[in-house]
Amino acid sequence: MNHSSVRSQRRAALWSGIALVLMALVALFAQGYVYQSLVIENEAMTTYENLVSHPTLFRFGIIGWGIIVGLDLIVAYGLYRFFKPLHVTFALLIGTLRFVYTLILAFAVIRLIEAERLLDTSASARQVYETVTSFEVIWSFGLIVFGLHLVAVGWMAARTRLIPRTIGILLVVAGFSYTVVHVLYQFPTLDDLAILLELILMLPMFVGELAFAVWLLVKGRTLPMHELTRQSEGGASPAS
């Protein structure tokens, strides 16, 4: 691996880490505050009144989701570039899964935009509510793919000596948790089980992603060249 490739890999780690941290912060606002405060489960009229009363907040929430989509694209490409010198096939799998997830998320965000437009029409509260909540349905399906992405990242991380094995294991657990929970959410009769599992697995899901983001920011961008070169020569191959 030449110096140019090393610099490229370090930049990929830096920008991926920054994007992941920013994404978490924006998600706290867009999902944790705006969506959760305005959209009330099984309360179409209350949700409609909230959206009509706080249109600017709702728009800012949509903008937040748009920013998240952009940041996800940066992460998809960044992780591909970061892992490519270590294992081309897994790097492509990691980047592709993240990209597919981002496309699904973008489609979900379009439903929020459609709901915002319905507020200026004669659409019923039920129609607005169903359009808004279809965002969650689509996003939940996307999170199945996101979970598979994390499993691939975790597997790759656990197989390389560059990244602490603990982070790799946490990512695999987080990815498995996302996938299982959101597969269950696809079946309405299993909602209670999905909610329970999500509460139980929330901590490893959060810790794994955060730990990897911090590692990319702190360590990934300063990896010594001799370590990167050694790993690119085959030490990170999942088949080894």
Rosetta blueprint (number, residue, H / E / L):
1 M L
2 N L
3 H H
4 S H
5 S H
6 V H
7 R H
8 S H
9 Q H
10 R H
11 R H
12 A H
13 A H
14 L H
15 W H
16 S H
17 G H
18 I H
19 A H
20 L H
21 V H
22 L H
23 M H
24 A H
25 L H
26 V H
27 A H
28 L H
29 F H
30 A H
31 Q H
32 G H
33 Y H
34 V H
35 Y H
36 Q H
37 S H
38 L H
39 V L
40 I L
41 E L
42 N L
43 E L
44 A H
45 M H
46 T H
47 T H
48 Y H
49 E H
50 N H
51 L H
52 V H
53 S H
54 H L
55 P H
56 T H
57 L H
58 F H
59 R H
60 F H
61 G H
62 I H
63 I H
64 G H
65 W H
66 G H
67 I H
68 I H
69 V H
70 G H
71 L H
72 D H
73 L H
74 I H
75 V H
76 A H
77 Y H
78 G H
79 L H
80 Y H
81 R H
82 F H
83 F H
84 K L
85 P L
86 L L
87 H L
88 V H
89 T H
90 F H
91 A H
92 L H
93 L H
94 I H
95 G H
96 T H
97 L H
98 R H
99 F H
100 V H
101 Y H
102 T H
103 L H
104 I H
105 L H
106 A H
107 F H
108 A H
109 V H
110 I H
111 R H
112 L H
113 I H
114 E H
115 A H
116 E H
117 R H
118 L H
119 L L
120 D L
121 T L
122 S L
123 A L
124 S L
125 A H
126 R H
127 Q H
128 V H
129 Y H
130 E H
131 T H
132 V H
133 T H
134 S H
135 F H
136 E H
137 V H
138 I H
139 W H
140 S H
141 F H
142 G H
143 L H
144 I H
145 V H
146 F H
147 G H
148 L H
149 H H
150 L H
151 V H
152 A H
153 V H
154 G H
155 W H
156 M H
157 A H
158 A H
159 R H
160 T L
161 R L
162 L L
163 I L
164 P L
165 R H
166 T H
167 I H
168 G H
169 I H
170 L H
171 L H
172 V H
173 V H
174 A H
175 G H
176 F H
177 S H
178 Y H
179 T H
180 V H
181 V H
182 H H
183 V H
184 L H
185 Y L
186 Q L
187 F L
188 P H
189 T H
190 L H
191 D H
192 D H
193 L H
194 A H
195 I H
196 L H
197 L H
198 E H
199 L H
200 I H
201 L H
202 M H
203 L H
204 P H
205 M H
206 F H
207 V H
208 G H
209 E H
210 L H
211 A H
212 F H
213 A H
214 V H
215 W H
216 L H
217 L H
218 V H
219 K L
220 G H
221 R H
222 T H
223 L L
224 P L
225 M H
226 H H
227 E H
228 L H
229 T H
230 R H
231 Q H
232 S H
233 E H
234 G H
235 G H
236 A L
237 S L
238 P L
239 A L
240 S L
